[in-house]
């Protein structure tokens, strides 16, 4: 199991994943339409504990940002990292794409090396 910190900004419902111990980003930034969508799709997938969720809600109301920690299995971590292939955009670029009606982006077919 790997502990991942999920950072959420309510300004555009941007979600970013990092390995807690090393602060190395994992997978792409994701955009959602609402806090409920994040809780339904991300937090339920990562089995966020009720205590984490309660503190996240407090932080989100207070600061407009929040984070939770999730323990991911090797398969979940691999699936999250795999999504990054062909998604070369950061959160700002994704927001611009969404505003232009081009989000979610289509995966690029990038040949794998090695």
Buried (B, 14 or more C-beta within 10 A) or exposed (E): EBEBBBBBBBEBBBBBBBBBEEEEBBBBBBBBEEBEEBBEEBBEEBEBBEEBBEBBEEBBEEEEBBBBBBBBEEEBBEEBBEBBBEBEBEBEEBBEBBEEEEBEBEEEEEEEEE
